[in-house]
Amino acid sequence: MMAEWSQTALLLCDLQNDFLHPEGAYGRAGLGHADIAALPARLAPLAAALRRAGGWIVSTHFTLVPGRGGEPFISPHLKRLRPFLGRGDFMPGGWGHALVDALAPADMAVEKVNFSAFYMSRLEWVLARAGVRRLLVAGIVTNGGVASTVRDAHVREFEITVLEDGCATFDRAVHDIAIAALRPVAQIATVGEILATLA
């Protein structure tokens, strides 16, 4: 499916300690889902194989930018949805902000402040410098950051494959609907299918 692996990046959307680890911001608030928790172990063999083939591992990191006194800037809609978020959560350079250990280190890491990893970030710039034209997209959540990033990648004319079992959300039905909605703008494949092409 993809011969030029050196032009391919596995884009890991927001697989951060504050989202996934039991001691992260979401874990402390009791928010989690088995589908999300399973992603790092499922994606790790693909990341290793792609790296051996000369491809790139790129992680995006949802970020709460600290303001005066260290209090983070949190958009009103997010504050309503996740009132537990506060000082130190998703802080640049912090443990919670980092990619989970099972997938670290990424070749390149990009901070993001909204759903799409392309919005007000350096993602497009670093992908261009690396010569990346093909994206294998994984991460969370399928209907949020993943879908927004995939659509923005589409309008930038990247060749995109969404890893159906490499993405997840807090509701399996919502995940399935989001994957179906991305079919017009991306190829859909499983982690195993991509691993087979690498082998």
Number of C-alpha atoms within 10 A of each C-alpha: 8 12 9 13 18 18 18 26 28 24 25 28 27 29 29 25 23 25 27 25 18 16 14 20 23 20 15 14 14 11 14 17 14 11 16 20 16 15 21 21 12 16 22 15 16 21 24 14 15 22 19 12 15 14 22 26 24 23 29 27 23 26 22 24 19 18 11 7 7 12 15 19 16 19 11 10 9 10 13 10 9 15 12 13 17 18 16 18 24 26 22 17 9 12 16 24 26 24 25 19 13 14 22 14 14 18 12 16 19 20 21 23 18 18 18 22 28 23 15 12 16 14 19 16 10 15 19 11 8 15 13 20 19 23 24 24 26 27 27 25 23 30 21 15 20 29 21 20 20 27 19 17 22 15 9 12 12 16 18 21 22 28 23 21 20 26 27 28 22 17 14 13 9 14 22 15 12 20 21 11 13 20 12 10 18 21 14 18 15 15 19 16 12 18 14 11 10 16 9
